[in-house]
Amino acid sequence: MSQTTEPAKLITAEDWDQKWQGIFDHYQNDIRHAYYIDAVRKSHEKRVLEIAAGSFRDIVQLTKRGVEGHGIDFSPESVSLAKKLYPSLQDRFSVMNAFNLQYPDKHFDLTYHNGFWGYFAEEEIHQMATEQARITKGRMIVTVHNAHNKSFVNYFNSKKAGDAVFDIKFFTIEQMQEILGRISSRVIIIPVGKGKKTHEDWLIRHGLHNPLLINGMFKWSGDRYLERSERLMCIAEM
């Protein structure tokens, strides 16, 4: 009887260096999260940091839309690839560890990441939340995979045996309220991502990128499509 060997978990910078060599170009194609961020970003939130930027696609798109964008990742390979692809922004891309951010207190108006926390243990998440809050002046955004969407959870479970990228934690609204409630005065959670097909994703797919329009869709939808949304975009106010 043959025995299937599951891929090793992605833990070290070297693990991610190797992974990004294979997926970096493909990951440039989906910039929905940049539009989600821009839809909730306030006009005074100009200096913006993406943590665990990976492909750096979202911070590049936000920079095109007027922010002073900075991006970090602990994978030297992802940072190197980003600098080659976006040479005009290479001075704003750095190799850095999210547990020890090399920035002064309250340095950024807005900080965010997408899908990052799902690879870490609970205590590590609390450590990173505290460190992210330290460098954030106003609001931090944490986007995680949505545990309320059972079909999306099942899809990831079906894929993770062949690709460690899919071996990731999903979070409930209650979990995110508890985690972020420790380091913020208020937490707002917006279900986002409709399979690139409906609601905010329909607007983006048809070139309707106006932040007010997308934000209006978020407000109109509320939690009605929680079980159909791919992720939870969690906004923590300092």
Phi and psi restraints in degrees (value plus and minus 20) as a CYANA .aco file:
   2 SER   PHI     -97.1   -57.1
   2 SER   PSI     131.2   171.2
   3 GLN   PHI    -141.9  -101.9
   3 GLN   PSI     107.1   147.1
   4 THR   PHI    -102.6   -62.6
   4 THR   PSI     111.4   151.4
   5 THR   PHI    -121.2   -81.2
   5 THR   PSI     100.9   140.9
   6 GLU   PHI     -93.1   -53.1
   6 GLU   PSI     127.4   167.4
   7 PRO   PHI     -85.7   -45.7
   7 PRO   PSI     129.4   169.4
   8 ALA   PHI     -84.6   -44.6
   8 ALA   PSI     125.7   165.7
   9 LYS   PHI     -84.0   -44.0
   9 LYS   PSI     130.4   170.4
  10 LEU   PHI    -107.7   -67.7
  10 LEU   PSI      85.5   125.5
  11 ILE   PHI    -142.1  -102.1
  11 ILE   PSI     -73.6   -33.6
  12 THR   PHI    -108.1   -68.1
  12 THR   PSI     146.0   186.0
  13 ALA   PHI     -80.2   -40.2
  13 ALA   PSI     -56.2   -16.2
  14 GLU   PHI     -85.0   -45.0
  14 GLU   PSI     -58.7   -18.7
  15 ASP   PHI     -77.9   -37.9
  15 ASP   PSI     -66.9   -26.9
  16 TRP   PHI     -93.8   -53.8
  16 TRP   PSI     -52.0   -12.0
  17 ASP   PHI     -75.1   -35.1
  17 ASP   PSI     -68.5   -28.5
  18 GLN   PHI     -85.4   -45.4
  18 GLN   PSI     -60.5   -20.5
  19 LYS   PHI     -85.4   -45.4
  19 LYS   PSI     -63.8   -23.8
  20 TRP   PHI     -86.2   -46.2
  20 TRP   PSI     -47.3    -7.3
  21 GLN   PHI     -78.6   -38.6
  21 GLN   PSI     -52.2   -12.2
  22 GLY   PHI    -112.4   -72.4
  22 GLY   PSI     -44.0    -4.0
  23 ILE   PHI    -138.4   -98.4
  23 ILE   PSI     -26.5    13.5
  24 PHE   PHI     -76.3   -36.3
  24 PHE   PSI     -70.0   -30.0
  25 ASP   PHI     -84.7   -44.7
  25 ASP   PSI     -61.7   -21.7
  26 HIS   PHI     -82.4   -42.4
  26 HIS   PSI     -56.6   -16.6
  27 TYR   PHI     -92.2   -52.2
  27 TYR   PSI     -28.9    11.1
  28 GLN   PHI     -91.6   -51.6
  28 GLN   PSI     -35.0     5.0
  29 ASN   PHI    -100.6   -60.6
  29 ASN   PSI     -41.3    -1.3
  30 ASP   PHI    -134.6   -94.6
  30 ASP   PSI      79.7   119.7
  31 ILE   PHI    -129.1   -89.1
  31 ILE   PSI       5.5    45.5
  32 ARG   PHI     -78.0   -38.0
  32 ARG   PSI     -59.8   -19.8
  33 HIS   PHI     -82.7   -42.7
  33 HIS   PSI     -52.8   -12.8
  34 ALA   PHI     -81.6   -41.6
  34 ALA   PSI     -60.5   -20.5
  35 TYR   PHI     -90.3   -50.3
  35 TYR   PSI     -54.5   -14.5
  36 TYR   PHI     -82.1   -42.1
  36 TYR   PSI     -66.9   -26.9
  37 ILE   PHI     -81.5   -41.5
  37 ILE   PSI     -66.2   -26.2
  38 ASP   PHI     -83.8   -43.8
  38 ASP   PSI     -49.6    -9.6
  39 ALA   PHI     -88.6   -48.6
  39 ALA   PSI     -48.1    -8.1
  40 VAL   PHI    -126.2   -86.2
  40 VAL   PSI     -27.2    12.8
  41 ARG   PHI     -88.9   -48.9
  41 ARG   PSI     115.3   155.3
  42 LYS   PHI    -104.8   -64.8
  42 LYS   PSI     135.1   175.1
  43 SER   PHI     -80.5   -40.5
  43 SER   PSI     -50.3   -10.3
  44 HIS   PHI    -104.1   -64.1
  44 HIS   PSI     -26.3    13.7
  45 GLU   PHI    -105.6   -65.6
  45 GLU   PSI      62.3   102.3
  46 LYS   PHI    -115.5   -75.5
  46 LYS   PSI     -61.5   -21.5
  47 ARG   PHI    -110.0   -70.0
  47 ARG   PSI      92.6   132.6
  48 VAL   PHI    -145.6  -105.6
  48 VAL   PSI     116.7   156.7
  49 LEU   PHI    -139.4   -99.4
  49 LEU   PSI     110.7   150.7
  50 GLU   PHI    -121.3   -81.3
  50 GLU   PSI     101.7   141.7
  51 ILE   PHI    -112.8   -72.8
  51 ILE   PSI     121.6   161.6
  52 ALA   PHI      34.5    74.5
  52 ALA   PSI      32.2    72.2
  53 ALA   PHI     -86.1   -46.1
  53 ALA   PSI     -48.6    -8.6
  54 GLY   PHI      42.6    82.6
  54 GLY   PSI    -115.2   -75.2
  55 SER   PHI     -99.6   -59.6
  55 SER   PSI     -37.5     2.5
  56 PHE   PHI      44.2    84.2
  56 PHE   PSI      -9.3    30.7
  57 ARG   PHI     -83.4   -43.4
  57 ARG   PSI     -60.3   -20.3
  58 ASP   PHI     -93.5   -53.5
  58 ASP   PSI     -62.8   -22.8
  59 ILE   PHI     -88.8   -48.8
  59 ILE   PSI     -50.0   -10.0
  60 VAL   PHI     -85.4   -45.4
  60 VAL   PSI     -65.4   -25.4
  61 GLN   PHI     -83.8   -43.8
  61 GLN   PSI     -60.5   -20.5
  62 LEU   PHI     -85.7   -45.7
  62 LEU   PSI     -55.7   -15.7
  63 THR   PHI     -83.3   -43.3
  63 THR   PSI     -60.2   -20.2
  64 LYS   PHI     -82.2   -42.2
  64 LYS   PSI     -45.5    -5.5
  65 ARG   PHI    -116.2   -76.2
  65 ARG   PSI      -7.5    32.5
  66 GLY   PHI      91.5   131.5
  66 GLY   PSI     -20.6    19.4
  67 VAL   PHI    -109.4   -69.4
  67 VAL   PSI     143.0   183.0
  68 GLU   PHI    -109.5   -69.5
  68 GLU   PSI      71.6   111.6
  69 GLY   PHI    -111.0   -71.0
  69 GLY   PSI     117.6   157.6
  70 HIS   PHI    -150.0  -110.0
  70 HIS   PSI     127.8   167.8
  71 GLY   PHI    -159.7  -119.7
  71 GLY   PSI     122.5   162.5
  72 ILE   PHI    -152.3  -112.3
  72 ILE   PSI     134.7   174.7
  73 ASP   PHI    -175.7  -135.7
  73 ASP   PSI     131.6   171.6
  74 PHE   PHI    -107.3   -67.3
  74 PHE   PSI     -21.5    18.5
  75 SER   PHI    -111.0   -71.0
  75 SER   PSI      90.1   130.1
  76 PRO   PHI     -77.5   -37.5
  76 PRO   PSI     -52.4   -12.4
  77 GLU   PHI     -86.5   -46.5
  77 GLU   PSI     -63.1   -23.1
  78 SER   PHI     -84.8   -44.8
  78 SER   PSI     -59.5   -19.5
  79 VAL   PHI     -86.2   -46.2
  79 VAL   PSI     -62.3   -22.3
  80 SER   PHI     -82.2   -42.2
  80 SER   PSI     -64.4   -24.4
  81 LEU   PHI     -83.7   -43.7
  81 LEU   PSI     -59.5   -19.5
  82 ALA   PHI     -85.5   -45.5
  82 ALA   PSI     -61.0   -21.0
  83 LYS   PHI     -84.2   -44.2
  83 LYS   PSI     -55.6   -15.6
  84 LYS   PHI     -90.7   -50.7
  84 LYS   PSI     -59.8   -19.8
  85 LEU   PHI     -95.9   -55.9
  85 LEU   PSI     -52.7   -12.7
  86 TYR   PHI    -145.8  -105.8
  86 TYR   PSI      48.4    88.4
  87 PRO   PHI     -81.0   -41.0
  87 PRO   PSI     -49.0    -9.0
  88 SER   PHI     -89.2   -49.2
  88 SER   PSI     -36.1     3.9
  89 LEU   PHI    -132.1   -92.1
  89 LEU   PSI     -11.6    28.4
  90 GLN   PHI     -81.9   -41.9
  90 GLN   PSI     -47.7    -7.7
  91 ASP   PHI     -90.9   -50.9
  91 ASP   PSI     -33.6     6.4
  92 ARG   PHI    -120.8   -80.8
  92 ARG   PSI     -18.9    21.1
  93 PHE   PHI    -127.5   -87.5
  93 PHE   PSI     111.5   151.5
  94 SER   PHI    -159.6  -119.6
  94 SER   PSI     131.1   171.1
  95 VAL   PHI    -104.0   -64.0
  95 VAL   PSI     102.9   142.9
  96 MET   PHI    -178.0  -138.0
  96 MET   PSI     131.3   171.3
  97 ASN   PHI    -117.1   -77.1
  97 ASN   PSI     110.6   150.6
  98 ALA   PHI     -88.9   -48.9
  98 ALA   PSI     -34.2     5.8
  99 PHE   PHI    -101.6   -61.6
  99 PHE   PSI     -35.6     4.4
 100 ASN   PHI    -166.0  -126.0
 100 ASN   PSI      58.8    98.8
 101 LEU   PHI     -98.5   -58.5
 101 LEU   PSI     105.7   145.7
 102 GLN   PHI    -106.4   -66.4
 102 GLN   PSI      38.7    78.7
 103 TYR   PHI    -156.5  -116.5
 103 TYR   PSI     132.7   172.7
 104 PRO   PHI     -87.3   -47.3
 104 PRO   PSI     145.6   185.6
 105 ASP   PHI     -78.6   -38.6
 105 ASP   PSI     120.7   160.7
 106 LYS   PHI      33.7    73.7
 106 LYS   PSI      20.8    60.8
 107 HIS   PHI     -99.9   -59.9
 107 HIS   PSI     -49.7    -9.7
 108 PHE   PHI    -133.6   -93.6
 108 PHE   PSI     123.7   163.7
 109 ASP   PHI     -89.6   -49.6
 109 ASP   PSI     -55.5   -15.5
 110 LEU   PHI    -167.4  -127.4
 110 LEU   PSI     114.4   154.4
 111 THR   PHI    -147.6  -107.6
 111 THR   PSI     130.8   170.8
 112 TYR   PHI    -177.5  -137.5
 112 TYR   PSI     144.4   184.4
 113 HIS   PHI    -175.9  -135.9
 113 HIS   PSI     146.0   186.0
 114 ASN   PHI    -155.1  -115.1
 114 ASN   PSI      94.3   134.3
 115 GLY   PHI      55.1    95.1
 115 GLY   PSI      -9.7    30.3
 116 PHE   PHI     -98.0   -58.0
 116 PHE   PSI     -66.9   -26.9
 117 TRP   PHI     -85.0   -45.0
 117 TRP   PSI     -40.4    -0.4
 118 GLY   PHI     -84.5   -44.5
 118 GLY   PSI     -30.1     9.9
 119 TYR   PHI    -118.9   -78.9
 119 TYR   PSI     -12.3    27.7
 120 PHE   PHI    -145.0  -105.0
 120 PHE   PSI     138.4   178.4
 121 ALA   PHI     -95.6   -55.6
 121 ALA   PSI     142.4   182.4
 122 GLU   PHI     -77.2   -37.2
 122 GLU   PSI     -66.7   -26.7
 123 GLU   PHI     -84.1   -44.1
 123 GLU   PSI     -56.9   -16.9
 124 GLU   PHI     -85.3   -45.3
 124 GLU   PSI     -58.1   -18.1
 125 ILE   PHI     -82.4   -42.4
 125 ILE   PSI     -63.7   -23.7
 126 HIS   PHI     -82.9   -42.9
 126 HIS   PSI     -58.8   -18.8
 127 GLN   PHI     -83.3   -43.3
 127 GLN   PSI     -64.7   -24.7
 128 MET   PHI     -89.0   -49.0
 128 MET   PSI     -55.5   -15.5
 129 ALA   PHI     -81.7   -41.7
 129 ALA   PSI     -63.1   -23.1
 130 THR   PHI     -84.3   -44.3
 130 THR   PSI     -61.4   -21.4
 131 GLU   PHI     -89.6   -49.6
 131 GLU   PSI     -59.5   -19.5
 132 GLN   PHI     -84.4   -44.4
 132 GLN   PSI     -61.6   -21.6
 133 ALA   PHI     -82.3   -42.3
 133 ALA   PSI     -55.3   -15.3
 134 ARG   PHI     -79.3   -39.3
 134 ARG   PSI     -60.9   -20.9
 135 ILE   PHI    -111.3   -71.3
 135 ILE   PSI     -18.2    21.8
 136 THR   PHI    -123.9   -83.9
 136 THR   PSI     106.8   146.8
 137 LYS   PHI     -98.3   -58.3
 137 LYS   PSI     -64.4   -24.4
 138 GLY   PHI    -137.8   -97.8
 138 GLY   PSI     -86.9   -46.9
 139 ARG   PHI    -156.8  -116.8
 139 ARG   PSI     125.9   165.9
 140 MET   PHI    -140.8  -100.8
 140 MET   PSI     122.6   162.6
 141 ILE   PHI    -138.3   -98.3
 141 ILE   PSI     108.0   148.0
 142 VAL   PHI    -142.6  -102.6
 142 VAL   PSI      92.6   132.6
 143 THR   PHI    -123.5   -83.5
 143 THR   PSI     106.1   146.1
 144 VAL   PHI    -148.3  -108.3
 144 VAL   PSI     144.2   184.2
 145 HIS   PHI     -92.6   -52.6
 145 HIS   PSI     119.6   159.6
 146 ASN   PHI    -110.9   -70.9
 146 ASN   PSI      90.4   130.4
 147 ALA   PHI     -90.7   -50.7
 147 ALA   PSI     -35.5     4.5
 148 HIS   PHI     -96.2   -56.2
 148 HIS   PSI     -35.9     4.1
 149 ASN   PHI    -114.1   -74.1
 149 ASN   PSI      70.1   110.1
 150 LYS   PHI     -84.9   -44.9
 150 LYS   PSI     -55.6   -15.6
 151 SER   PHI     -87.3   -47.3
 151 SER   PSI     -53.5   -13.5
 152 PHE   PHI     -90.5   -50.5
 152 PHE   PSI     -60.1   -20.1
 153 VAL   PHI     -79.7   -39.7
 153 VAL   PSI     -66.1   -26.1
 154 ASN   PHI     -84.1   -44.1
 154 ASN   PSI     -56.4   -16.4
 155 TYR   PHI     -82.2   -42.2
 155 TYR   PSI     -66.4   -26.4
 156 PHE   PHI     -83.9   -43.9
 156 PHE   PSI     -60.0   -20.0
 157 ASN   PHI     -81.8   -41.8
 157 ASN   PSI     -55.0   -15.0
 158 SER   PHI     -94.0   -54.0
 158 SER   PSI     -41.7    -1.7
 159 LYS   PHI    -117.4   -77.4
 159 LYS   PSI     -42.1    -2.1
 160 LYS   PHI     -89.4   -49.4
 160 LYS   PSI     -42.3    -2.3
 161 ALA   PHI     -85.6   -45.6
 161 ALA   PSI     -44.5    -4.5
 162 GLY   PHI    -126.1   -86.1
 162 GLY   PSI     -31.4     8.6
 163 ASP   PHI    -173.2  -133.2
 163 ASP   PSI      96.6   136.6
 164 ALA   PHI     -86.3   -46.3
 164 ALA   PSI     -37.1     2.9
 165 VAL   PHI     -78.8   -38.8
 165 VAL   PSI     -51.7   -11.7
 166 PHE   PHI    -104.4   -64.4
 166 PHE   PSI     -24.6    15.4
 167 ASP   PHI    -105.8   -65.8
 167 ASP   PSI      61.4   101.4
 168 ILE   PHI    -159.3  -119.3
 168 ILE   PSI     130.6   170.6
 169 LYS   PHI     -98.3   -58.3
 169 LYS   PSI     127.4   167.4
 170 PHE   PHI    -129.9   -89.9
 170 PHE   PSI     132.9   172.9
 171 PHE   PHI    -147.2  -107.2
 171 PHE   PSI     128.1   168.1
 172 THR   PHI    -113.9   -73.9
 172 THR   PSI     145.3   185.3
 173 ILE   PHI     -78.9   -38.9
 173 ILE   PSI     -61.5   -21.5
 174 GLU   PHI     -83.4   -43.4
 174 GLU   PSI     -61.4   -21.4
 175 GLN   PHI     -82.5   -42.5
 175 GLN   PSI     -62.8   -22.8
 176 MET   PHI     -91.1   -51.1
 176 MET   PSI     -55.0   -15.0
 177 GLN   PHI     -81.9   -41.9
 177 GLN   PSI     -60.2   -20.2
 178 GLU   PHI     -89.2   -49.2
 178 GLU   PSI     -65.9   -25.9
 179 ILE   PHI     -83.7   -43.7
 179 ILE   PSI     -70.9   -30.9
 180 LEU   PHI     -98.3   -58.3
 180 LEU   PSI     -43.8    -3.8
 181 GLY   PHI     -83.3   -43.3
 181 GLY   PSI     -41.9    -1.9
 182 ARG   PHI     -90.8   -50.8
 182 ARG   PSI     -47.0    -7.0
 183 ILE   PHI    -142.0  -102.0
 183 ILE   PSI     -11.1    28.9
 184 SER   PHI    -162.1  -122.1
 184 SER   PSI     144.0   184.0
 185 SER   PHI    -108.3   -68.3
 185 SER   PSI     -42.4    -2.4
 186 ARG   PHI    -175.6  -135.6
 186 ARG   PSI     121.7   161.7
 187 VAL   PHI    -146.7  -106.7
 187 VAL   PSI     107.1   147.1
 188 ILE   PHI    -136.2   -96.2
 188 ILE   PSI     111.0   151.0
 189 ILE   PHI    -141.1  -101.1
 189 ILE   PSI     104.8   144.8
 190 ILE   PHI    -137.7   -97.7
 190 ILE   PSI      98.6   138.6
 191 PRO   PHI     -89.3   -49.3
 191 PRO   PSI     108.4   148.4
 192 VAL   PHI    -153.5  -113.5
 192 VAL   PSI     138.3   178.3
 193 GLY   PHI      69.4   109.4
 193 GLY   PSI      87.2   127.2
 194 LYS   PHI    -140.4  -100.4
 194 LYS   PSI      25.3    65.3
 195 GLY   PHI      44.5    84.5
 195 GLY   PSI       6.1    46.1
 196 LYS   PHI      44.1    84.1
 196 LYS   PSI       0.2    40.2
 197 LYS   PHI    -139.4   -99.4
 197 LYS   PSI     -69.0   -29.0
 198 THR   PHI    -143.1  -103.1
 198 THR   PSI     147.6   187.6
 199 HIS   PHI      36.1    76.1
 199 HIS   PSI    -148.5  -108.5
 200 GLU   PHI     -79.1   -39.1
 200 GLU   PSI     -52.7   -12.7
 201 ASP   PHI     -91.3   -51.3
 201 ASP   PSI     -52.3   -12.3
 202 TRP   PHI     -83.8   -43.8
 202 TRP   PSI     -63.6   -23.6
 203 LEU   PHI     -79.5   -39.5
 203 LEU   PSI     -67.8   -27.8
 204 ILE   PHI     -83.7   -43.7
 204 ILE   PSI     -63.4   -23.4
 205 ARG   PHI     -82.3   -42.3
 205 ARG   PSI     -48.9    -8.9
 206 HIS   PHI    -118.3   -78.3
 206 HIS   PSI      -3.4    36.6
 207 GLY   PHI      56.5    96.5
 207 GLY   PSI      -4.9    35.1
 208 LEU   PHI    -114.9   -74.9
 208 LEU   PSI      60.7   100.7
 209 HIS   PHI    -117.9   -77.9
 209 HIS   PSI     -15.3    24.7
 210 ASN   PHI     -77.9   -37.9
 210 ASN   PSI     104.7   144.7
 211 PRO   PHI     -77.2   -37.2
 211 PRO   PSI     -57.7   -17.7
 212 LEU   PHI     -84.9   -44.9
 212 LEU   PSI     -56.4   -16.4
 213 LEU   PHI     -88.1   -48.1
 213 LEU   PSI     -65.3   -25.3
 214 ILE   PHI     -88.2   -48.2
 214 ILE   PSI     -60.4   -20.4
 215 ASN   PHI     -83.5   -43.5
 215 ASN   PSI     -58.3   -18.3
 216 GLY   PHI     -81.8   -41.8
 216 GLY   PSI     -56.9   -16.9
 217 MET   PHI     -86.3   -46.3
 217 MET   PSI     -59.9   -19.9
 218 PHE   PHI     -78.4   -38.4
 218 PHE   PSI     -66.5   -26.5
 219 LYS   PHI     -87.2   -47.2
 219 LYS   PSI     -60.1   -20.1
 220 TRP   PHI     -85.8   -45.8
 220 TRP   PSI     -60.2   -20.2
 221 SER   PHI     -92.7   -52.7
 221 SER   PSI     -59.1   -19.1
 222 GLY   PHI      35.3    75.3
 222 GLY   PSI    -152.0  -112.0
 223 ASP   PHI    -120.1   -80.1
 223 ASP   PSI     -10.5    29.5
 224 ARG   PHI     -82.3   -42.3
 224 ARG   PSI     -48.3    -8.3
 225 TYR   PHI    -132.1   -92.1
 225 TYR   PSI       8.9    48.9
 226 LEU   PHI     -75.5   -35.5
 226 LEU   PSI     -65.4   -25.4
 227 GLU   PHI     -98.0   -58.0
 227 GLU   PSI     -24.4    15.6
 228 ARG   PHI    -128.6   -88.6
 228 ARG   PSI     -26.0    14.0
 229 SER   PHI    -107.9   -67.9
 229 SER   PSI     124.9   164.9
 230 GLU   PHI     -97.1   -57.1
 230 GLU   PSI     -55.4   -15.4
 231 ARG   PHI    -160.4  -120.4
 231 ARG   PSI     145.5   185.5
 232 LEU   PHI    -132.9   -92.9
 232 LEU   PSI      97.2   137.2
 233 MET   PHI    -114.0   -74.0
 233 MET   PSI      89.3   129.3
 234 CYS   PHI    -126.2   -86.2
 234 CYS   PSI      99.8   139.8
 235 ILE   PHI    -126.2   -86.2
 235 ILE   PSI      98.0   138.0
 236 ALA   PHI    -128.3   -88.3
 236 ALA   PSI     102.7   142.7
 237 GLU   PHI    -113.8   -73.8
 237 GLU   PSI     108.4   148.4
